[in-house]
Amino acid sequence: METPSFHQVLFPGEAEGYIQNLELFPLKDIGSPRWFKQHEYIEKLNMQAILNATGGQDEFVKELLVSLGKIPALIHEMILVEVWKVKIFPVLCQLQDFNPQITFPLYMVIHHEATIINLLETVMFHRESCEAAEDSVLDLVDYCHRKLALLAGRSENEDPPTEDRLTHAVDVNSSSVQEVQKQSAALEFEISLKALSVIRYITDHTDSVNLSALTRLLCTHNLPCVLVQLLEHCPWSRFSKGQLEKYIDGKWHQIPREDQIKMTKLDGQVWITLLNLLLRPECQRKYDFNSFNKSQLLKLRAFLTEVLIDQLPNLGELQRFLSQLAVTDPAPPKKDLILEQIPEMWNNIMKENSGKWKAVAKYQVKQAFNPSESELRQQAHRLAQTYNLDVIESLIPEKPKCGSCGSEAGKRCSRCQGEWYCRRECQVKHWPKHKKACQLMVDATEKLQRDLNIQA
């Protein structure tokens, strides 16, 4: 079934032009007009790739990224923003003269990383995408490991960050900058979960990617033990007010008692990755089952219940492997003399900008995050075209629910565009409760418009 025209973000010819023009930027150019233009390209490519994948259509975005050899460019762009968030963003927040009236451009830079990892999650499902990554798959493996290590290293009793929590203690007076920090912390959690899916897809196709990728997964990063930590602490599950909640499709959901034993998609990604890394002969030959690694892996037996195996039958084979591992001591891997490739993107970016972090931050304050009135107007117009509301709503897996009765809804409030109703009677009934929130949304929209209409 073809996508309706109003849900089409890009046509194949447009997508080809966007992908062909993807380029590598130096760190100091993040936030520049050219960089924002590329950001818009990638946003549209991401939305179109999701529409194609979820609609079972021709995935021409994936095919073009592969044929034009641009997956390495995406990985470089993602790591560039990661370095910016680690090295430049904290410096920006500490600059005394940095108090932007409009923080949306700053947030777009932070959101850029999430957009790219989301696009990579969509296309790396396919073997040909993993092959097309070529040597940059090593950089992608290292990137995903950094995200998973942070996720697994969180305290067992620490709730995952949400938009109402500020996890970076920075001495700033601007509430607008603090709000961007909160949004960045919330996005970091979402990005880490996307990295889990990407690393699973890489392990699905280890026979097709760079030979050094398997070495980095098993030996350099000891990913099986990282995954054991994720299963133990399960950061996508929490208790709130005595009720179990799980993070599913980008939201926290209360889980009824009868569904608490069901495996979530995130649980499944961890288990499938472990199956790929522990049961394949080439992985068993390379992995060192020393006493520490063995003790960590044997913790998995406590999770392998009959109920879990019924949901993913392949786990029965993992259970048998662990039972055998418990009574044997596998021989250590042979230490052959090999030439191993190493990732370069992160190290090259760090080396090129070493000692220049404050200078880059000051340059970007003047050149990127202090736009003129005309630049703001132009940027607002282009972003409005990029983030088409009808398209965004078509990407949401759940149908809108009526704010009054909870039924599937087809009409929404004409003032705030944020609340949905199934019929006129429900809208009238709900208005006393919705009125205040509706007015707040309208006021916020008007304030944004006033900010963009800066007087000379």
ABEGO torsion letter per residue (X at the ends): XBBBAAABABBAAAAAAAAAABBBBBAAABGBAAAAAAAAAAAAAAAAAAAAAAAGBBBAAAAAAAAAGAAAAAAAAAAAAAAAAAAAAAAAAABAABBBABAAAAAAAAAAAAAAAAAAAAAAABAAAAAAAEAAAAAAAAAAAAAAAAAAABBAABBBBBAABBABBBBBABAAAAAAAAAAAAAAAAAAAAAAAAAAAAAAAAAABBAAAAAAAAAAAGAAAAAAAAAAAGAABBBBGGBBBBBBGGBBBBBBAAAAABBBAAAAAAAAAAAAAAABAAAAAABBBBAAAAAAAAAAAAABBAAAAAABAAAAAAAAAAAAAAABBBBBBBBBBBBBBBBAAAAAAAAAABGAAAAAAAAAAAAAABBBAAAAAAAAAAAAAABBAAAAAAABABBBBBAAAGBBBABBBAAAGABBBABAAAAAAAAAAAAAAAAAAAAAAAAAAAAABBBX
